[in-house]
Amino acid sequence: MKIYSPAEIRDRILRFPKKELIQLPTPFTKMANLSGELGGPEIYIKRDDLTGLAFGGNKSRKLEYIIQDALAKKADTIVTWASLQSNWCMQTAAAARKFGLKPILVLFKSYDLPPGFDGNLLLDFILEADIRIKEAEKGKTVSAEYAERMIQEVVNEVKKSGHTPYVAPLGGSIPGGDMELPLGAIGYVNACAEMFEQAARLGIVVDAIIHSSGSGGTQAGLACGAKALKKDCRVIGISVSDEKEAFGADVLAIAQQTEKALGLDLDMRKEDILVFDEYIQDGYGIVNKDVAKALRLVFMTEGIVLDPVYTGKAMVGLIDLIRKGYFTKKNTVVFFHTGGTPALFPNRDKLVEFLR
Ligand SMILES: Cc1ncc(COP(=O)(O)O)c(C=O)c1O
């Protein structure tokens, strides 16, 4: 196991071609008011909600590599899937359009939202994405097998019409479809190196990174990056949908593939993947009072907008872990803001109910 410099990591990442979609580095700043309010560790924020593609978010870092891959494979259509209000799908559609690819989105309706075009679905519509809505079990993400069957039907149809599809896996995380390498996670190793460089410039030693974890690529990339760049920096994934055992194994598998793809000597293991699943509460995408209150707290103290499905739940996790004494006052914790703010609006009823 070896510790690398950010320059060494960057060198390895440069071997992977990408299309420029976003503005990097994203800002890295202290959340002085929130840190004071919570009375625990120093909290910094990495603003990946400000990547500059559509409304920003973690998916745009991943898509720089994935769009490049799709174009290299001569695709003219990109096919992907996720939940109805998916940030991933909207960002994929935006990136695809920018590079002349047609986006086809299979969207699973796994929680009740007011009908009509709102949030990400409105953005998908404006982008003229080919939207296919399917019913799914409430509060759950659909099984990969079911989604793959639906995707296969779309792929057959696209091929029959003489076009070339590129199937991008859920969240750009677990290699699959036409993405053979963990390209999304590689984007997040880069994000980690970028953040450590910013921290070093400010003279900060980062003890922990905390973020929202859904399909695993962000966590896998951050976990590899943190282990490569520093001894003892915990990466804590707050799961929004899956239980920690099974999900942790998925994240580890992506992390090990990332380590291999980058040729790093990290020996990624189970203990490097910290997943907390207690903040899923009522299920994926279901807003609760804690999330609504966390959103209000961060907006009122820092002027920063979180989303109710991902970053809001991660913030609930951070607040709770601070209250439980998981961090010391001397620790420095970085909250990765992974975007997702368009999902605020379709969730307005629940937010108003809990905050009124
Ligand atoms: C806003 C936001 N944050 C975090 C995540 C989780 O990232 P990952 O899927 O890489 O685990 C997602 C995934 O959809 C997201 O949209």
The ligand as an ORCA input file, in Angstrom:
! r2SCAN-3c Opt
* xyz 0 1
  C     -27.527     14.566     -5.974
  C     -26.903     13.229     -5.844
  N     -26.077     13.003     -4.827
  C     -25.488     11.801     -4.642
  C     -25.765     10.752     -5.488
  C     -25.103      9.452     -5.225
  O     -24.011      9.249     -6.065
  P     -23.631      7.792     -6.536
  O     -24.760      7.323     -7.398
  O     -22.366      7.936     -7.248
  O     -23.539      6.950     -5.313
  C     -26.638     10.933     -6.562
  C     -26.950      9.814     -7.448
  O     -27.917      9.750     -8.127
  C     -27.226     12.205     -6.748
  O     -28.069     12.438     -7.767
*
